[in-house]
Amino acid sequence: MGPIAKWLVIDLLEHSDPQHFLLVKDGVTVKGNRARNGVGHVGRIILIRKEQTECEVVEDENDTKDSAPSLNLLFAEEMTGNEVPTPSKRQESGEYFLIWAPYSFFEFCTHNALRPRPDVSPGATASTVESLEWRYIMCVAVKNIAKIRRCSLPDGTRVIELFFLDGTTGHPLIFLNGGVTKFLDALRGIAPLRQSSVTADEFLLYANDDAELGANDGYRSVSRARSSGGGLNSEKRASFDGQERGGFYSVPAFLEGLTQPDDMEQMLYERRDVSRIPRLFATLATKIGEVRLRRSRHLIQNYGKSMSTYPVSSSPTHTEDSRTEEPFEFVEELIPVEYQTPQIPEPRNRTMGPPLTAEMWNSCFIGEERRIDRNRYAKAMAIAHAGGIERDIRLQVWCFALHIYPDVLESTEAQRQSVRDVYKSMYERLKEQWKGIFPEQECHFSAFREMRTSIEKDVIRTDRSHEAYVDADGVKQRMLYNVLMTHGMLNFDLGYCQGMSDVLSPIAILAETEEEAFMCFSRFLSERCEGNFRKDVKVGMKQQLEMLQVLVRFFIPRLYNHLVRQCAEEMSFCFRWLLMFFKREFSIDDTMLLWDVILTCPYTPQFELFVTAALLKALSPQILEQHLTHDELLKFTNGIAGKLDVRHVILLAQDFYDGVAKCAMAMERKEAAVGNNHRPAISEIFSLLTLAELEDSHAVSRLGF
């Protein structure tokens, strides 16, 4: 494009009001050529409506406005968002244009009161670099776009390619900060746009399925479209624009005299010899409103049935009837973030190891006193961390991992039994205390009364779908209530906090007695969740969220930068994950497997932080692509419950830890002293990161893996 496009952009911006800007997206790069070493020019995409009315005069020689309030508003310093509010009414007259221009062009226009003097070319006072950038300025009418292709670079950055009606393609638009979905959503709001039935990454404008035969691969089948006579030319597209939006279509004033389609193409594409290429197969989508309504009702019905997954696109082999009932729409726009299917990579050529068996575990105890063999014990914990634990010995291993027994490596079976006896005696006395409170006493004991009420409410709704808790008066249901009430008496300052019943639930399923469940549960809270359950739970979780923030800032910088822009860097959207150790994100059996890996990690405590960071890294392409806001992040992270394979998450977490450990040891530069197989604890890692950042402020940018 270039010279003509510059003047089109200037005219559009000069004669537009703020409400005409449907979308403003920063950080969009145009690659100078298709080669890998092509130079990228960073700029801004604008989707704008050119106002037209029935009374608008095509030529207005007296139009000599010198001011441009819309431009000043658009590029004001306080405008940091990527979107401008869309007009509330779609039925507005006018034509829609898609603009891309580099930042240097907008700066030049701002400094020169928007419109340069007629006798001076914009490039005359600009630098050589700017003049090169300006060659890629794009201004295209939306009705002249036939197809949009979405793809990704190796680093996950999204790219958009535009295919025009004359068979040409635009330069790739690289969305450095994400936002492709919102771009497509904005475009869909002003034109019939739907996903291709051939590939989910192509979107057709004003087209039916037949159009795809002529629209694929750079429109190589133009001759076939010419012979068919089934195309929809730009006059008909313009007619649709006017009729669909309830307005009267007229030629924009700044394109005066260019009423023929070929002249329009020459103006927009700078082509001197544009032939009358028939419009490729495309038909008017006349019932967009009905289709949207039918699709919305279908999704609402599915949500009511608690459906957790939705296909990105239908199968190409579906019949015509099925396509009518289930049109290819924007799943990203139609499905709220809390209902979307999380997309995480599947580990390749790697699976979890075998679980720790009872035979392996029993081999750790030697002699009549059943003392611990250190080497076998360490090996057993490594096996459990890599593959989990068999159900029959799971709670027993957890008790060792939670350090219930003092000096566990030196303890005998008799000493361990004495510890169990102490917990049993404690449980019985505490249980008698709360059971001995009579009604008259409870009436004047508000703290106890509130604790009992909260426990009763939570117990009856905890994991009721699991077979162990189906019976409202079952053994496990009573165990939940009794253990929670007894623990409340143990720590009355804390009492009961919401979420404790979720943590106790897997333990109660594994425990044979209430005393055993109480012992493991109370130690679990003090050893692993000391700050999670407090009256001011946010204060208790603050340290964990800050540690997670460090991991994300150093090792997932693109995601962290996005979180900063959304004021979400405090990581509160991960609150539920860490509070209950992912209890609500997985089934009980999967939760137990994840807890096996977390509790038995031989390298570092708080392995749950690496699980959280690894999951965020895996989900970051989806988060960045949809440009999720602070509130949307919370809905998205809470909405992944039941939609992930816990084994994939575990493998991702283990790989993430290995990558972090490798980077940390590289910074330490003491591999020879500690050995290449050394696995640092999280405290060591944070110390190394802090020192590295003090020594080199650019260390963060070099820590990717």
Secondary structure as UniProt FT lines:
FT   HELIX           3..14
FT   HELIX           18..20
FT   STRAND          21..31
FT   TURN            36..37
FT   STRAND          40..50
FT   TURN            54..55
FT   TURN            61..62
FT   HELIX           69..74
FT   TURN            77..78
FT   STRAND          95..102
FT   HELIX           103..111
FT   TURN            112..113
FT   TURN            118..119
FT   HELIX           122..124
FT   HELIX           128..134
FT   TURN            135..136
FT   STRAND          138..141
FT   HELIX           142..144
FT   STRAND          145..152
FT   TURN            154..155
FT   STRAND          158..164
FT   TURN            165..166
FT   STRAND          173..175
FT   TURN            176..177
FT   HELIX           180..188
FT   TURN            189..190
FT   STRAND          193..195
FT   TURN            200..201
FT   STRAND          202..205
FT   TURN            209..210
FT   HELIX           211..215
FT   TURN            217..221
FT   HELIX           222..228
FT   HELIX           234..244
FT   TURN            245..246
FT   HELIX           253..255
FT   TURN            256..257
FT   HELIX           261..269
FT   TURN            286..287
FT   HELIX           288..304
FT   TURN            305..306
FT   TURN            316..317
FT   HELIX           320..325
FT   HELIX           331..334
FT   HELIX           337..339
FT   HELIX           358..362
FT   TURN            363..364
FT   STRAND          365..366
FT   TURN            367..370
FT   STRAND          371..372
FT   HELIX           374..387
FT   HELIX           391..401
FT   TURN            402..403
FT   TURN            406..407
FT   HELIX           408..410
FT   HELIX           413..435
FT   HELIX           439..443
FT   HELIX           446..459
FT   TURN            460..461
FT   TURN            464..465
FT   HELIX           467..469
FT   TURN            472..473
FT   HELIX           475..490
FT   TURN            491..494
FT   TURN            498..499
FT   HELIX           500..510
FT   HELIX           514..528
FT   TURN            530..532
FT   HELIX           537..555
FT   HELIX           557..565
FT   TURN            566..567
FT   TURN            569..570
FT   HELIX           572..574
FT   HELIX           575..579
FT   TURN            580..585
FT   HELIX           588..599
FT   HELIX           608..626
FT   HELIX           630..638
FT   TURN            639..642
FT   HELIX           646..668
FT   HELIX           671..674
FT   TURN            676..677
FT   HELIX           682..695
FT   TURN            697..698
FT   HELIX           700..702
//
